[in-house]
Amino acid sequence: MPSTPPDLLARLLKDVERASGMEITCTRDCEVLSEELRAFDGRFPVSVSTLRRCFGLIEAPGNFSQTTLNTLARYVGHSSFRAWSSNPQDPTTAARTRNLAQLSDLGKVNLSPADSAASPKPTEMPIARGGAGEVIPKRAAEAQAIVESYIHRLADPKQFHLSPKEFSMLKAAVFDIYERGNVDVAQWMQVVSHEHLLRFVVEQFPPLDFMNTFGGPMVEEFNKVFRAPSDAMYGHGILASGLIARDEPWSRVLNHLPQLSALNPGIHPLVQARAIGIQLLAPREGNGFDSSWTEAKTLALQGLREDQNIWPRWAHQNCYFAFNLADWAVLSRDREIIEAVSENIQAFRAQQDWYNRSSAIETILSIRQVWNWISLDRNDDALQLMESVEWPIVHSFEVRTLGMWYHAARLVLGLAPKELCEANLRYAVSLTGYSGFGRRIHALVKDHELGQKK
């Protein structure tokens, strides 16, 4: 094996430390990092002894296998070591690099194990309890107090750790603040002053339903700080989606639209699906070129049919790619892609891990699949599935947008009086300010009504 240039290896290892959120100084750090790399992509584990050699904890020549170098490069957001080494970053940008692929679930976070650093004495947290393991803030002041306590406790990135119960409490508090629209500016500025907290909040609690109000500035702040390719695709994809939702001109949308020429195994499939979905819709609405639509369609079908070979194992926990592409496929009215999305969701459900099922994810997937079947003229299947949907979803950051699809499906399938469904749809549009989504969904309903009359 050829020796890796020391300066290049040092820069890669520094990126790995930034991505993991810890400085690697001892064997225990290597053990934690090895486990994190295994969780990131179980196909290419890196042993503790190899990491000890990499980080100079034991004397060894600087020659490492291409597999090891590729694994470390993918961990920090690139498709390979070659891609990483040919994409030099300035120190400011490099300091902000961290791969969004560490997200291990929708609304959940994959953090380093609790014993990766000595845990400080826990800050006393306000207690709020709900049913079925949920913790629900009962008043706006209490939600603000919970968030404030976590900001102070988690301000040091070296001590950043949350138990599942603590994460649930924090998520409920943030959701309560979002729903009420009472984001405290001083509190937000505290978050912005700590880059790791800014990343955590925007990635784990994305303001998907609130891009017409405070959500836009939140994501713009994220984009100012984090500029690595995966981060840019994430932030600008949300901004582009928000502009479409608000019915802004496509000229504004295209300024934010991330361009994809190939699927990247080092970037979260959710993020890529959103970008591809918007690329599909733009030419369909007379914006962009047919060639860009053809390219987007090719990538969409590849991601749906070859996802098991493209992304690491963690990426198949919740049908991520089809999950985020489904609505855009329906809006673009491409039957081939809609069929592929439907097949992908069905395949996922046939082999999903029953011990880790999420009721919220199940509901969202069902609503997506209902619209797939409506679009494919499979109304009987859509009706049967729609009758089993549990609504509303607790603590989902896109429940208002999903409400448009939910009530529109009930309207199409005749599951409630037309006047009631239309009123609920108008209310969801009013809550979000997403007149663009409302207009497009209304058009789908009208198209279906016309089809039924023929």
C-alpha positions in Angstrom: 0.0 0.0 0.0 1.4 3.4 -0.9 2.1 5.8 1.9 -0.5 8.5 2.5 1.0 12.0 2.5 1.2 13.1 6.2 -0.4 16.5 5.6 -3.3 15.0 3.6 -3.9 12.4 6.3 -3.7 15.0 9.1 -6.4 17.1 7.3 -8.7 14.1 6.8 -8.3 13.1 10.5 -9.1 16.7 11.6 -12.3 16.5 9.5 -13.2 13.2 11.1 -12.7 14.8 14.6 -14.9 17.7 13.7 -17.6 15.4 12.3 -17.6 13.2 15.4 -17.6 16.1 17.7 -14.6 14.9 19.8 -10.9 15.0 19.8 -9.3 11.6 19.4 -6.6 11.4 22.2 -6.9 7.9 23.7 -7.8 4.3 23.0 -11.3 4.8 24.4 -11.9 7.6 21.9 -10.9 5.2 19.1 -13.3 2.6 20.5 -16.2 5.1 20.4 -15.3 6.3 16.9 -15.0 2.7 15.6 -18.5 2.0 16.8 -19.8 5.3 15.3 -18.2 4.4 11.9 -19.8 0.9 12.1 -23.2 2.5 12.8 -22.6 5.0 9.9 -21.9 2.2 7.4 -21.6 -1.4 8.7 -20.2 -2.6 5.3 -16.9 -0.9 5.9 -15.9 -1.0 9.6 -12.6 0.5 10.8 -11.0 -1.4 13.7 -9.8 0.2 16.9 -6.2 -0.7 16.2 -6.3 0.9 12.7 -7.8 4.1 14.2 -5.0 4.1 16.9 -2.5 4.0 14.1 -4.3 6.7 12.1 -4.3 9.1 15.1 -0.7 8.4 16.1 -1.5 6.7 19.4 0.8 3.8 18.4 3.8 4.1 16.1 3.1 2.8 12.6 4.0 3.7 9.0 1.6 6.1 7.3 0.2 3.6 4.8 -3.5 2.8 5.1 -5.8 0.8 2.9 -7.9 2.6 0.3 -11.0 1.1 2.1 -10.1 2.8 5.3 -9.4 6.1 3.6 -12.7 5.9 1.6 -14.6 5.1 4.8 -13.2 8.1 6.6 -13.9 10.4 3.6 -17.5 9.2 3.4 -18.0 9.8 7.1 -17.1 13.5 6.5 -19.4 13.9 3.5 -17.7 12.7 0.4 -18.2 9.7 -1.9 -14.5 8.6 -1.7 -11.1 9.5 -0.5 -10.3 10.7 -4.0 -13.3 12.9 -4.1 -12.4 14.3 -0.7 -8.8 15.0 -1.6 -9.7 16.7 -4.9 -12.1 19.0 -3.1 -9.9 21.3 -1.0 -11.6 23.4 1.6 -10.5 26.5 3.4 -10.1 26.1 7.2 -13.3 28.0 7.9 -15.4 25.8 5.7 -13.7 22.6 6.8 -14.4 23.5 10.4 -18.1 23.4 9.6 -18.1 20.1 7.8 -20.2 17.3 9.2 -22.2 14.8 7.2 -26.0 14.9 7.5 -25.9 11.1 7.0 -25.5 10.9 10.8 -29.2 11.4 11.0 -30.5 7.9 11.9 -34.2 8.6 11.9 -36.7 11.3 11.1 -36.8 13.6 14.1 -34.2 11.5 16.0 -30.5 11.9 16.3 -27.5 9.5 16.3 -25.2 10.9 18.9 -22.0 9.5 20.3 -22.4 7.0 23.1 -22.9 8.3 26.6 -19.5 7.2 27.8 -17.5 8.9 25.0 -16.7 11.7 27.5 -17.1 12.1 31.2 -20.7 13.2 31.8 -21.1 16.4 33.9 -23.6 16.5 36.7 -27.0 16.6 35.0 -28.7 20.0 34.9 -32.1 19.7 36.7 -34.8 19.6 34.0 -38.4 20.8 34.2 -40.6 17.7 34.3 -43.6 17.3 32.0 -45.2 13.9 31.4 -47.7 12.6 28.9 -49.2 9.3 27.9 -47.4 6.5 26.1 -44.0 7.7 26.9 -44.5 11.2 25.5 -43.4 14.2 27.4 -45.5 17.3 26.6 -44.9 20.9 27.8 -48.2 22.2 29.1 -47.5 26.0 28.8 -45.5 28.2 26.6 -43.4 29.4 29.5 -42.5 25.8 30.5 -41.5 25.0 26.9 -39.2 28.1 26.9 -37.7 27.1 30.2 -37.0 23.5 29.0 -35.2 24.8 25.9 -33.3 27.4 27.9 -32.0 24.7 30.3 -30.8 22.5 27.5 -29.0 25.4 25.8 -27.0 26.0 28.9 -26.3 22.4 29.6 -25.3 21.5 26.0 -23.3 24.7 25.3 -20.1 22.7 25.5 -19.8 20.4 22.4 -17.5 18.0 24.3 -20.4 17.4 26.8 -23.1 17.1 24.2 -25.3 14.1 25.0 -29.0 13.4 25.3 -30.8 10.4 26.5 -33.9 9.3 24.5 -36.1 10.6 27.2 -34.3 14.0 27.3 -34.5 14.2 23.5 -38.2 13.5 23.6 -38.7 16.3 26.1 -36.7 18.7 24.1 -38.5 17.8 20.9 -41.9 18.3 22.5 -40.8 21.7 23.9 -39.4 22.9 20.5 -42.6 21.6 18.8 -44.7 23.6 21.3 -42.7 26.8 20.6 -43.0 26.3 16.8 -46.7 25.7 17.0 -47.3 28.8 19.0 -45.0 30.8 16.9 -43.4 32.3 19.9 -39.7 31.8 19.1 -37.7 33.9 21.6 -35.1 36.0 19.7 -32.6 36.1 22.6 -32.9 32.4 23.0 -32.4 31.8 19.2 -29.3 34.1 19.3 -27.9 31.8 22.0 -28.4 28.8 19.7 -26.7 30.6 16.8 -23.7 31.5 18.9 -23.0 27.7 19.3 -22.5 26.1 15.9 -23.1 22.6 17.1 -26.5 23.7 18.6 -27.4 25.6 15.4 -26.8 22.4 13.4 -28.6 20.2 15.9 -31.8 22.4 16.0 -32.1 22.9 12.2 -31.3 19.3 11.4 -33.3 17.6 14.1 -36.2 20.1 14.3 -36.5 21.5 10.7 -39.2 24.2 10.5 -40.9 22.5 7.5 -44.3 23.9 8.3 -43.1 27.4 9.1 -41.1 28.5 6.1 -43.5 31.4 5.6 -42.6 32.9 9.0 -39.6 32.2 11.2 -38.4 29.0 9.3 -36.8 30.9 6.4 -34.5 33.0 8.6 -33.6 29.9 10.6 -32.5 28.0 7.6 -30.7 31.0 6.1 -28.7 31.3 9.2 -27.8 27.6 8.9 -26.7 28.2 5.3 -24.4 31.1 6.3 -22.5 28.9 8.8 -22.4 25.5 7.1 -21.3 25.3 3.5 -20.1 21.8 2.9 -21.8 20.1 -0.1 -24.1 18.0 2.0 -25.0 21.0 4.2 -25.7 23.2 1.3 -27.9 20.7 -0.4 -29.9 20.3 2.9 -30.3 24.0 3.6 -31.0 25.2 0.1 -33.3 22.3 -0.6 -35.5 23.3 2.3 -35.5 26.9 1.2 -36.4 25.9 -2.3 -39.2 23.7 -1.1 -40.5 26.6 1.1 -40.5 29.0 -1.9 -42.5 26.5 -3.9 -44.9 26.0 -1.0 -45.5 29.8 -0.8 -46.0 30.0 -4.6 -43.0 32.2 -5.2 -41.7 32.6 -8.8 -39.6 29.8 -10.1 -36.8 32.3 -10.8 -36.4 32.6 -7.0 -36.7 28.8 -6.5 -34.0 28.0 -9.1 -31.5 30.2 -7.2 -31.6 27.8 -4.3 -32.2 24.5 -6.2 -29.3 22.1 -5.6 -28.2 20.4 -8.9 -27.5 16.7 -8.8 -25.7 14.9 -11.6 -25.2 11.6 -9.6 -26.5 10.1 -6.4 -24.0 10.4 -3.6 -23.8 7.6 -1.0 -22.2 10.0 1.5 -25.2 12.4 1.6 -28.5 11.5 3.3 -31.1 10.1 0.8 -33.8 12.4 2.3 -31.7 15.4 1.2 -31.1 14.1 -2.3 -34.7 13.1 -2.8 -35.9 16.6 -2.1 -33.5 18.1 -4.6 -34.4 15.6 -7.3 -38.1 16.0 -6.6 -37.9 19.7 -7.2 -35.9 19.1 -10.3 -38.7 16.9 -11.6 -41.4 19.5 -10.9 -39.6 22.6 -12.4 -39.7 21.5 -16.1 -43.2 20.1 -15.7 -44.3 23.7 -14.8 -42.5 25.2 -17.7 -39.2 26.1 -15.9 -35.9 24.6 -16.8 -35.0 22.3 -19.7 -36.3 18.9 -20.7 -32.8 17.6 -20.4 -32.7 18.5 -16.7 -36.1 16.7 -16.2 -34.7 13.6 -18.0 -31.6 13.6 -15.8 -33.7 14.0 -12.6 -36.0 11.2 -13.7 -33.0 8.9 -14.3 -31.6 9.7 -10.8 -35.1 9.2 -9.2 -35.6 5.8 -10.7 -32.0 4.8 -9.9 -32.4 5.8 -6.3 -35.7 4.0 -6.0 -34.6 0.8 -7.7 -31.0 0.5 -6.6 -31.2 2.2 -3.1 -29.9 -1.0 -1.4 -26.6 -0.8 -3.4 -26.2 3.0 -3.2 -26.6 4.0 0.4 -25.2 2.4 3.6 -27.3 0.1 5.8 -28.6 2.9 8.1 -30.2 4.6 5.1 -32.8 1.8 4.7 -34.3 2.0 8.2 -37.2 4.2 7.2 -37.5 4.2 3.4 -35.9 7.6 3.3 -35.5 8.2 -0.5 -39.1 7.2 -1.4 -40.4 8.9 1.7 -39.2 12.3 0.6 -39.6 11.9 -3.2 -43.3 10.7 -3.1 -45.1 14.1 -3.0 -42.9 15.6 -5.7 -43.5 12.6 -7.9 -47.3 13.0 -7.5 -47.1 16.7 -8.2 -45.0 16.1 -11.3 -47.6 13.5 -12.5 -45.0 11.0 -13.8 -46.6 7.6 -13.6 -43.4 5.7 -14.0 -41.8 7.4 -11.0 -45.0 7.1 -8.9 -45.1 3.4 -9.6 -41.5 3.1 -8.6 -42.1 5.0 -5.4 -45.1 2.8 -4.6 -43.1 -0.4 -5.2 -40.3 0.9 -3.0 -42.6 1.7 -0.1 -44.3 -1.7 -0.4 -41.0 -3.5 -0.4 -39.8 -1.6 2.6 -43.0 -2.4 4.5 -42.7 -6.1 3.7 -39.3 -6.3 5.4 -39.2 -3.5 7.9 -38.0 -3.9 11.5 -41.1 -4.3 13.5 -39.3 -3.6 16.8 -38.4 -0.1 15.7 -41.5 1.0 14.0 -42.6 4.6 14.4 -46.3 5.4 14.3 -45.6 8.9 12.9 -43.5 7.4 10.0 -46.2 4.8 9.4 -48.9 7.5 9.1 -46.8 9.6 6.7 -45.9 6.6 4.5 -49.5 5.6 4.4 -50.6 9.1 3.2 -47.8 9.0 0.6 -49.0 5.6 -0.6 -52.6 6.7 -0.7 -51.7 9.4 -3.1 -49.5 7.1 -5.2 -52.5 4.8 -5.6 -54.9 7.7 -6.3 -52.5 8.8 -9.0 -52.4 5.3 -10.4 -56.2 5.0 -10.5 -56.1 2.4 -7.7 -58.9 4.0 -5.7 -60.0 0.8 -3.9 -56.5 0.2 -2.5 -56.2 3.9 -1.6 -59.6 3.8 0.2 -58.7 0.7 2.2 -55.4 2.2 3.3 -56.8 5.6 4.0 -59.4 4.2 6.4 -56.5 2.8 8.6 -54.6 6.1 8.8 -54.2 7.4 12.4 -54.5 11.2 12.4 -53.2 13.6 13.5 -49.5 12.9 14.1 -48.0 13.9 17.4 -45.0 16.3 17.3 -44.3 16.2 13.5 -42.7 19.3 12.1 -44.7 19.0 8.9 -48.1 18.0 10.3 -49.8 21.1 8.8 -48.5 20.4 5.3 -49.4 16.7 5.6 -52.8 17.9 6.7 -53.4 19.3 3.2 -52.6 15.9 1.6 -54.7 14.1 4.2 -57.9 16.1 3.8 -57.5 16.3 0.0 -57.3 12.5 0.0 -60.4 12.2 2.1 -62.1 14.5 -0.3 -61.1 12.5 -3.4 -62.1 9.2 -1.8 -65.4 10.5 -0.4 -64.5 9.7 3.2 -66.1 12.9 4.6 -68.5 15.6 3.3 -67.0 17.7 0.5 -67.6 21.0 2.3 -65.8 19.7 5.4 -62.8 18.4 3.5 -62.5 21.6 1.5 -62.8 23.7 4.7 -60.0 21.6 6.4 -57.8 21.9 3.4 -58.3 25.7 3.3 -57.5 25.9 7.0 -54.2 24.0 6.6 -53.2 26.3 3.7 -54.1 29.3 5.9 -52.1 28.0 8.9 -48.9 27.5 6.8 -49.3 30.3 4.2 -48.5 27.6 1.7 -50.8 28.8 -1.1 -48.5 27.1 -3.7 -48.9 23.7 -2.2 -52.6 24.4 -1.8 -53.0 25.4 -5.4 -51.2 22.3 -6.7 -53.1 19.9 -4.5 -56.4 21.5 -5.5 -55.4 20.9 -9.1 -54.8 17.2 -8.3 -58.2 16.9 -6.8 -59.8 18.6 -9.8 -57.9 16.4 -12.2 -59.2 13.3 -10.4 -62.8 14.6 -10.4 -62.6 15.2 -14.2 -61.1 11.7 -14.6 -64.0 10.2 -12.7 -66.6 12.0 -14.9 -65.1 10.6 -18.2 
